[in-house]
Amino acid sequence: MQILILNGSPRKKGNTEQIVTRIAEDVTKDGDEVELFRLADLDIHPCIGCGHCEKAGICIFKDDMQVLYEKIAEADRIILASPIYFYGLTAQAKICVDRCQALWSRKYILKKSISSKPGRKGYLISVAATRGERVFEGAILTARYGLDAMDVRYSGELLFPGVDGKGTIKNEPDYPAAVHTFIQLLLES
Ligand SMILES: Cc1cc2nc3c(=O)[nH]c(=O)nc-3n(C[C@H](O)[C@H](O)[C@H](O)COP(=O)(O)O)c2cc1C
């Protein structure tokens, strides 16, 4: 199985990075292929709503998103990972999602396929400092519709509320079990 992980946290050695690295290591051991991108390291121009993609399904910006469009098409599983920033995704993650407008246009306006692979699935991983009941709501909605544009079926999430300090996710008692359960969900057919 080909698994694409888009890490939207700009914090190096932060909580999201620790979670996705652990998942990548565990899943690779099982023989699955993982590609992990740190979005903060990529050159991705924000969408400017020019509408070019509505005519051709292609974005005018020839930046690192062009590589991600290919990776998105090749993946069996796509994980969008982002900590909560002001009740939503980070800017880095949101820019990537917005640039999937080109895929949305291809799928819904031009009625063209995004991928030749069947049964593709998508997931959200997120971390937030607070424990508010609605803290992940905005991110889940954006991830759901972003992943739909990537043409994968939204199939679940791994959420950690109440985690703030850099890398402190490892101190959460339920962390190993939650990751284990998530990997099972990720790999099921
Ligand atoms: C700009 C910014 C905005 C944030 N907004 C929220 C927020 O709205 N709600 C919340 O619970 N935590 C918020 N946080 C805290 C982060 O979600 C938290 O520190 C998280 O553990 C960071 O994950 P990371 O280490 O993977 O980057 C914010 C942090 C930053 C830097």
The ligand as an ORCA input file, in Angstrom:
! r2SCAN-3c Opt
* xyz 0 1
  C      -0.387     30.211     16.027
  C      -0.915     29.160     16.978
  C      -2.281     29.045     17.151
  C      -2.810     28.068     17.997
  N      -4.159     27.957     18.137
  C      -4.681     27.021     18.952
  C      -6.105     26.903     19.116
  O      -6.889     27.611     18.520
  N      -6.559     25.950     19.967
  C      -5.713     25.116     20.653
  O      -6.200     24.265     21.410
  N      -4.367     25.177     20.490
  C      -3.830     26.116     19.668
  N      -2.464     26.200     19.496
  C      -1.578     25.224     20.196
  C      -1.101     24.068     19.294
  O      -2.177     23.430     18.653
  C      -0.346     23.062     20.158
  O       0.784     23.679     20.748
  C       0.113     21.821     19.423
  O       0.578     20.857     20.342
  C       1.224     22.127     18.418
  O       1.517     20.968     17.696
  P       2.937     20.717     16.963
  O       3.948     20.538     18.054
  O       2.701     19.516     16.169
  O       3.213     21.904     16.098
  C      -1.919     27.188     18.677
  C      -0.535     27.327     18.502
  C      -0.030     28.304     17.675
  C       1.463     28.421     17.504
*
